[in-house]
């Protein structure tokens, strides 16, 4: 990866008054938000909870029932469900902006905390915001749950201020000699911020405290899992990497297309599920995009669940067994973790729609049907076993509160964000994964 060209010395302001730690100030960012205890705010809080639990198709009736009011009373405060969603995601971005502004001010203070402490404090603040705004976090994964242009624009908005703050913290670390000179800092800042936002996914956080998981993620990104930093050349030569590459090389487009209309329908459905999310996509949407009648779609494929099943079983056939193939190789734990990252990068690169659909099960709005291609419980068990072997062998050094937290964390970290993959390509995405999971981006002493 190319080094960040900026790398300039961070500014040094002159501020008076008693100094608070970065962690304390960022933790108090919610206290700095304008107080709003009105009925409107109570409805928004309830809507956030309901949508986080039951998904974006939650109805106004469900929100009203949870708020203890009549559905008609909601219209005294909001014109529509879209108006509620717009307000939820606007509040989410307002909080992220406040976090970014505060972190940037802290970087300008004289005698700042060590860069690692500043990065961790910022990461924890971003993670807490994601947990608090889980409904808005769901919306940020897709183009938007409706055709409302304002909602679509807000859903697609990048968290620019926290990314700018993270980038400045990394530049400060580069200037002080704490952050490696061979890592692309803008890409790393984006990667770290998205990693912290994913703490808001319940299946990743599970029973862990938000700050504990965010701190663990920062520690891994800074210091790496590997006791000794592996080189790219040695990882490229591993048997685990060869096993992953062998599977990837078989991923030719060999889907049975004897029924061209069914193949076309599956291709359209893949794109719609990946773009809108499973629960927000209807058979009518798929029929319209495919240029077919709704009745024709039902006649060719059946129900929406059956259509999803036909798509994901094919994806599972191509990808599903590769985990076991990699884990069975005569390779070190570090090499196996690296090969699994390469497998995920290529799955996202070659099957972006299926990969997005698969990740739907790890969000707060999964389909009702069981995932036919991917068992998260099985992956957790395999990852815990793999990590335990590495710790016993001395290959991995990490102080994690629980094995379950570490396993969920590493599975989450092995998913490179799609925008980063598109920007840097598969090989550089792999090097980024090696830097942020195995080697760490901090200079090792």
C-alpha positions in Angstrom: 0.0 0.0 0.0 1.3 3.5 -0.8 2.2 5.6 2.2 0.0 8.6 3.0 1.6 11.6 1.3 0.3 14.2 3.7 1.9 12.9 6.9 2.3 16.5 8.1 2.9 17.6 11.7 -0.4 18.0 13.4 -1.4 21.5 14.6 -0.8 22.6 18.1 -3.3 25.0 19.6 -3.2 26.9 22.8 -6.1 26.2 25.1 -6.4 27.0 28.7 -8.3 25.5 31.5 -8.3 22.1 33.3 -7.7 19.3 30.8 -10.0 16.3 30.6 -9.0 13.0 29.0 -10.0 12.3 25.4 -12.0 9.3 26.6 -13.9 11.3 29.2 -14.8 14.1 26.7 -15.8 11.8 23.9 -17.8 9.6 26.3 -19.7 12.8 27.2 -20.6 13.7 23.6 -24.2 12.8 24.1 -24.4 15.2 27.1 -23.4 17.9 24.7 -26.4 17.3 22.4 -29.3 19.6 22.8 -31.8 18.2 25.4 -35.1 17.1 23.9 -37.6 15.4 26.1 -40.6 16.2 24.0 -43.2 13.6 22.9 -41.6 13.8 19.4 -38.3 12.7 20.9 -39.9 9.9 22.8 -41.5 8.6 19.6 -38.2 8.7 17.8 -36.5 6.8 20.6 -39.3 4.2 20.4 -39.0 4.0 16.6 -35.3 3.4 16.9 -35.8 0.5 19.3 -38.6 -1.1 17.3 -36.8 -0.9 13.9 -33.5 -2.1 15.5 -35.4 -5.2 16.8 -37.8 -6.0 13.9 -36.2 -4.4 10.9 -36.9 -1.6 8.4 -40.3 -3.0 7.5 -41.6 -2.1 10.9 -45.0 -0.5 10.6 -46.3 2.8 12.1 -48.8 0.6 14.0 -45.9 -1.3 15.7 -44.2 2.0 16.6 -47.4 3.5 17.9 -48.1 0.4 20.0 -44.6 0.4 21.5 -45.0 4.2 22.2 -48.4 3.6 23.9 -50.3 5.9 21.5 -52.8 5.5 18.7 -51.3 5.2 15.2 -53.2 8.3 14.2 -51.5 10.3 16.9 -48.2 9.8 15.2 -49.3 12.1 12.4 -49.4 15.0 14.8 -45.6 14.7 14.9 -44.6 13.1 11.6 -46.2 13.2 8.2 -45.2 9.6 7.4 -42.9 6.7 8.3 -40.3 8.1 5.9 -40.3 11.3 8.0 -39.5 9.3 11.0 -36.7 7.5 9.2 -35.2 10.7 7.9 -35.2 12.2 11.4 -33.6 9.0 12.9 -30.7 9.0 10.3 -30.3 12.8 10.6 -29.8 12.5 14.4 -27.3 9.7 13.8 -25.2 11.8 11.5 -25.5 14.8 13.9 -24.0 12.7 16.7 -21.2 11.4 14.5 -20.4 15.0 13.4 -20.2 16.1 17.1 -17.9 13.2 17.9 -15.7 14.2 14.9 -15.6 17.8 15.8 -14.7 17.1 19.5 -11.9 14.6 18.5 -10.4 17.2 16.1 -10.4 19.8 18.9 -8.7 17.4 21.2 -5.9 16.7 18.6 -5.1 20.5 18.6 -4.6 20.7 22.3 -1.1 21.0 23.7 0.3 17.9 25.3 -2.3 15.5 23.9 -2.7 11.9 25.0 -0.7 9.2 23.2 -2.1 8.5 19.7 -3.1 5.0 20.5 -5.3 6.4 23.4 -6.8 9.0 21.1 -7.6 6.4 18.4 -9.2 4.1 21.0 -11.2 6.9 22.6 -12.5 8.0 19.2 -13.3 4.4 18.2 -15.3 3.9 21.4 -17.3 7.0 20.8 -18.1 6.0 17.2 -19.1 2.5 18.5 -21.4 3.9 21.2 -23.1 6.1 18.6 -23.6 3.1 16.3 -25.2 1.1 19.2 -27.4 4.0 20.1 -28.6 4.6 16.5 -29.0 1.0 15.4 -32.0 1.8 13.2 -30.1 4.4 11.3 -27.1 2.1 11.1 -29.3 -0.5 9.3 -30.4 2.2 6.8 -26.7 3.0 6.0 -26.1 -0.5 4.6 -28.5 0.0 1.6 -29.5 2.6 -0.9 -32.5 3.6 1.2 -35.6 1.8 2.4 -37.9 4.0 0.2 -37.8 6.2 -2.9 -37.8 9.3 -0.7 -34.8 11.3 -2.2 -33.8 12.9 1.2 -33.8 9.5 2.9 -31.7 8.0 0.1 -29.2 10.8 0.3 -28.9 10.5 4.1 -28.6 6.7 3.9 -25.7 7.1 1.4 -23.9 9.8 3.4 -20.4 8.9 4.6 -19.4 9.8 8.2 -16.9 12.3 6.9 -16.2 14.2 10.2 -15.3 11.1 12.2 -13.2 9.9 9.2 -11.4 13.2 9.1 -10.7 13.0 12.9 -9.4 9.4 12.6 -7.2 10.5 9.7 -5.7 13.4 11.7 -5.1 11.1 14.7 -3.3 8.6 12.4 -1.2 11.5 10.8 -0.3 12.6 14.3 0.9 9.0 15.0 2.8 9.0 11.7 4.6 12.2 12.7 5.4 11.0 16.1 6.8 7.7 14.8 4.0 5.5 16.3 2.2 4.6 13.1 4.0 2.7 10.3 5.1 4.7 7.3 4.0 2.1 4.7 0.3 2.2 5.4 -2.2 4.3 3.3 -3.7 6.5 6.0 -6.9 7.7 4.3 -7.9 4.1 3.5 -6.9 3.0 7.1 -9.0 5.8 8.6 -12.1 4.6 6.5 -11.5 1.0 7.6 -11.2 1.9 11.3 -14.3 4.0 11.3 -16.4 1.3 9.5 -15.1 -1.3 11.9 -16.2 0.8 14.9 -19.7 1.3 13.4 -20.1 -2.4 13.0 -20.0 -2.7 16.8 -23.6 -1.6 16.4 -24.5 -5.0 14.9 -25.9 -7.1 17.8 -24.6 -10.4 16.3 -21.0 -9.0 16.5 -21.3 -7.2 19.8 -23.5 -10.0 21.3 -23.2 -9.8 25.1 -20.0 -7.7 25.1 -19.8 -4.2 26.5 -19.6 -1.6 23.7 -16.4 -0.1 24.9 -14.8 -3.5 25.5 -15.4 -4.6 22.0 -14.3 -1.3 20.4 -11.1 -1.3 22.5 -10.4 -4.8 21.4 -10.8 -3.9 17.8 -8.5 -0.9 18.2 -5.9 -3.0 19.9 -5.9 -5.6 17.1 -5.7 -2.9 14.4 -2.8 -1.2 16.2 -0.8 -4.1 17.5 -1.9 -7.1 15.4 -2.8 -10.6 16.4 0.5 -12.2 15.3 3.2 -12.5 17.9 5.7 -12.0 15.1 4.7 -9.9 12.1 4.5 -12.1 9.0 5.7 -10.9 5.6 3.6 -10.9 2.5 5.9 -13.3 0.8 5.7 -15.9 3.6 1.9 -15.7 3.7 1.6 -16.0 0.0 3.6 -19.3 0.1 1.4 -20.9 2.8 -0.6 -24.1 2.2 -3.7 -22.4 3.6 -3.3 -19.6 1.0 -2.9 -22.2 -1.8 -6.0 -24.0 -0.6 -8.0 -20.7 -0.7 -6.6 -19.9 -4.2 -7.5 -23.4 -5.4 -11.2 -22.8 -4.4 -11.3 -19.3 -5.8 -10.0 -20.6 -9.2 -13.0 -22.8 -9.5 -15.5 -19.9 -9.2 -16.2 -19.8 -12.9 -19.8 -18.9 -13.8 -21.0 -22.4 -14.1 -24.6 -21.9 -13.1 -27.0 -24.0 -15.1 -28.6 -21.7 -17.5 -30.7 -24.1 -19.5 -33.7 -22.2 -18.3 -32.7 -18.7 -19.4 -35.8 -17.0 -18.0 -35.1 -18.5 -14.5 -31.4 -17.6 -14.8 -32.4 -14.0 -15.7 -34.8 -13.8 -12.8 -32.2 -15.0 -10.3 -29.7 -12.4 -11.6 -32.3 -9.6 -11.2 -33.3 -10.9 -7.7 -29.6 -11.0 -6.6 -29.2 -7.4 -7.6 -32.4 -6.3 -5.9 -31.7 -8.2 -2.7 -28.2 -6.8 -2.6 -29.3 -3.2 -3.3 -32.4 -2.9 -1.2 -32.0 -5.6 1.4 -34.0 -8.8 1.5 -36.8 -7.5 3.7 -37.4 -4.3 1.7 -37.6 -6.1 -1.6 -40.9 -7.5 -2.8 -41.8 -9.9 -5.6 -43.4 -7.0 -7.3 -40.0 -5.1 -7.2 -38.2 -8.1 -8.7 -40.9 -8.7 -11.4 -40.7 -5.0 -12.4 -36.9 -5.0 -12.6 -37.0 -8.2 -14.6 -39.7 -6.9 -17.0 -42.1 -9.8 -16.1 -45.5 -10.1 -14.5 -45.7 -10.9 -10.8 -47.6 -14.1 -11.6 -44.9 -15.2 -14.0 -42.3 -14.8 -11.2 -44.3 -16.9 -8.8 -44.8 -19.5 -11.6 -41.1 -19.7 -12.4 -39.5 -19.5 -8.9 -42.2 -19.6 -6.3 -42.1 -17.5 -3.2 -39.5 -14.9 -2.2 -38.0 -17.3 0.3 -37.7 -20.0 -2.5 -36.1 -17.4 -4.8 -33.6 -16.5 -2.1 -32.9 -20.1 -1.4 -32.1 -20.9 -5.0 -29.6 -18.0 -5.1 -27.8 -18.7 -1.9 -27.5 -22.4 -2.3 -25.5 -21.8 -5.5 -23.3 -19.3 -3.6 -22.9 -21.8 -0.7 -21.9 -24.5 -3.1 -19.1 -22.3 -4.4 -17.9 -20.8 -1.2 -19.3 -22.8 1.7 -16.8 -25.7 2.0 -13.7 -23.5 1.6 -13.5 -22.6 5.3 -13.1 -26.3 6.3 -10.6 -26.8 3.5 -8.4 -24.0 4.7 -8.7 -24.9 8.4 -7.6 -28.5 7.7 -4.3 -27.5 6.0 -1.0 -28.0 7.6 -0.5 -24.3 8.2 -0.1 -22.0 11.2 -3.1 -20.2 12.7 -1.8 -16.9 11.4 -1.6 -18.4 7.8 -5.1 -19.8 8.1 -6.5 -16.5 9.2 -4.8 -14.8 6.3 -6.3 -17.3 3.8 -9.8 -16.8 5.2 -9.4 -13.1 4.7 -8.4 -13.8 1.0 -11.4 -16.0 0.6 -13.8 -13.3 1.9 -12.2 -10.6 -0.3 -12.6 -12.7 -3.4 -16.1 -13.8 -2.5 -17.0 -10.1 -2.2 -15.2 -9.2 -5.4 -16.8 -12.0 -7.6 -20.2 -12.3 -5.9 -21.0 -8.9 -4.5 -24.8 -9.3 -4.4 -24.6 -12.7 -2.8 -22.1 -11.4 -0.3 -24.3 -8.5 0.7 -27.3 -10.9 1.0 -25.2 -13.2 3.3 -24.3 -10.2 5.5 -28.0 -9.5 6.0 -28.1 -12.3 8.5 -25.5 -10.4 10.6 -27.6 -7.3 10.8 -30.7 -6.4 12.7 -33.1 -7.2 9.9 -32.5 -10.8 8.7 -34.9 -12.8 6.6 -37.3 -15.1 8.4 -35.9 -18.2 6.7 -32.7 -19.9 7.9 -29.5 -19.0 5.9 -29.0 -21.8 3.5 -25.4 -21.0 2.7 -23.7 -19.8 5.9 -24.0 -20.9 9.6 -22.8 -18.2 11.8 -22.8 -20.5 14.8 -20.6 -22.9 13.0 -18.2 -20.2 12.0 -18.0 -18.9 15.6 -17.1 -22.4 16.8 -14.5 -22.9 14.1 -12.9 -19.5 14.7 -12.8 -20.0 18.5 -11.0 -23.3 18.0 -8.6 -21.8 15.5 -7.8 -18.9 17.7 -7.3 -21.1 20.8 -4.8 -23.2 18.9 -2.9 -20.1 17.9 -2.8 -18.8 21.5 -1.6 -22.1 22.9 1.1 -22.3 20.2 2.3 -18.7 21.0 1.5 -17.5 17.5 -1.2 -15.1 18.7 -0.8 -12.5 21.5 -4.0 -10.8 22.6 -5.6 -10.0 25.9 -9.3 -10.6 25.1 -12.0 -10.7 27.9 -13.6 -13.8 26.3 -13.0 -16.3 23.5 -16.4 -15.6 22.1 -15.8 -11.9 21.9 -12.5 -12.4 20.1 -14.0 -14.9 17.6 -16.9 -12.5 16.7 -14.5 -9.6 16.4 -12.1 -11.4 14.0 -14.9 -12.7 11.8 -16.2 -9.1 11.6 -12.7 -7.7 10.8 -12.2 -10.2 8.0 -15.0 -8.5 5.9 -13.2 -5.7 4.1 -15.8 -2.9 3.3 -17.0 -3.0 -0.2 -16.1 0.6 -1.0 -12.5 -0.1 0.0 -12.3 -3.2 -2.1 -13.6 -1.3 -5.1 -11.1 1.5 -4.6 -7.9 -0.4 -3.9 -8.5 -3.8 -5.6 -8.3 -7.4 -4.1 -4.5 -7.5 -3.6 -4.2 -4.2 -1.7 -7.4 -5.1 0.2 -5.6 -8.3 1.4 -2.5 -6.3 2.4 -4.8 -4.0 4.4 -6.4 -7.0 6.1 -2.9 -8.3 7.0 -1.9 -4.9 8.4 -5.1 -4.4 10.5 -5.6 -8.0 11.7 -2.2 -9.8 11.8 0.7 -7.2 11.8 -0.9 -4.1 13.3 -0.4 -0.6 11.9 1.6 0.6 14.9 5.4 0.5 14.8 6.5 -2.6 16.8 9.2 -2.1 19.4 
